[in-house]
Amino acid sequence: RVGNETQVHWSGHRSDTGVLIDHIRRVRSDIRQPVTTADDYNFWNKPEARAVVDEIDFVMLHAYALWNGRSLDEAMAWTSEVYDSICALHPDREVIFGETGWATSHDATRTSPGGEAALMKAETSVDAQLAYLRQHYAWVEERRVPTLLFQVFDEFWKGSGPSGNPLEAEKNWGVFTEQRQPKPSFLALLASGFSPVYPCH
């Protein structure tokens, strides 16, 4: 993977598309493995994404129902619709999920436009994370779409940093705690017979 969320309009580290393409070509010239870049659905659904798609072997898609104001009841319908729309725009490339998931908490005090409380309309909790994971992996099993969760471990250094609000969503997307302990949501998912490995199509 060459770059992460370097093209979507809201990125804090956007780069010129030509610069990204140069990096992709340089990496491709030095390795034999498939090459891609990862970005939000709100880049892959734009016409300018085609220049990047032409340079990569598969599309690595980021899409979060929670960040996009969806409830748990709406989450997988929205996720599936986003996935299908990106596949339809780029039918010559496989599309995989490079990031998706559900946070176990968020900062309800951040009510300004773009803040967590303004963007997240659904419950954030261990139970909500489990409900989302069950839905998502049932969909994965049916559709056989390679999926990488965001994320394995909570990361308390993110967002406002370790001294900031510990409830911030950026710190709490993991299925394991920062201390490397599995959350009850992930344990329950495993107990239900979930297998984290699916063959690619």
Buried (B, 14 or more C-beta within 10 A) or exposed (E): EBBBBBBBEEBEEBEEBEEBBEBBEEBBEEEEEEBBBBBBBBBBBBEEBEEBBEBBEBBBBBBBBBBBEBEBEBBBEBBBEBBEBBBEBBEEBBBBBBBBBBBBBBBEEBEEEEBBBEBBEBBBBBBBBBBBBBBBBEBBEEEEBBBBBBBBBBBBEBBBEEEBBBBBBBBBBBBBBBEEEBBBBBBBBEEEEBEEEBEEE
